[in-house]
Amino acid sequence: MGEAEIVHATRKWVEDVVVGLNLCPFAKRELVRDRVRFVVSDAQTEDELLQALHAELQRLEDEPDVETTLLIHPDVLQDFAIYNEFLDAADGLLVYLELEGVYQVASFHPQYQFGGTQPDDAENYTNRSPFPMLHLLREESLERAIAGYPDPDGIPERNIQRVEELGVEKMRSLLAACFREEGDDGESGGGRPATG
């Protein structure tokens, strides 16, 4: 699968799942304003991914018009347990770069599993994405959005309730649909170019 197809599948997931199910009430505004950067890393190792993460953090520093970045890494950290361990290294990089509290790295993965859940529990789909990715967020923007939102602490609970009501099969089908062009017969289409 080429870069354009990977970006297309990820954008469709953001549009149909994250925004469509209102899992993140703050995402739609930035998506509509074209302030979400979708970037596909060709990293093959954890070290290469850390270098890509460093580069994207620097880009956010240099380009204030980019609100948030989805760093998609399809070729590394396919196993969720290893991906989960890598998140400590990602946080360590923020500390090393003295960017802790400036940026936050949120985690999404095709095999995402919250502690204390079974692999097929519906609630895991709140963080399941088409590909492994790191979501780079500006802390200041997040705090501002949360401050203007009623009951932000209730978002995770409402998200779990929403996906449990839809059920595992529906969530699986929504994820699978990200790999198809609208109205096609299942063949992968040309995709959309990356933004940012």
Salt bridges, closest charged atoms under 4 A:
GLU15 OE2 - ARG192 NH1 3.38
ASP16 OD2 - LYS12 NZ 2.66
GLU30 OE2 - ARG29 NE 3.24
GLU30 OE1 - ARG35 NE 3.48
GLU56 OE1 - ARG37 NE 2.82
GLU63 OE2 - ARG59 NE 3.20
GLU67 OE1 - ARG35 NH2 2.84
ASP120 OD1 - ARG172 NH2 3.10
GLU140 OE2 - ARG144 NH1 3.66
ASP151 OD2 - ARG158 NH1 2.90
GLU169 OE2 - ARG172 NH1 2.66
GLU181 OE1 - HIS8 NE2 3.73
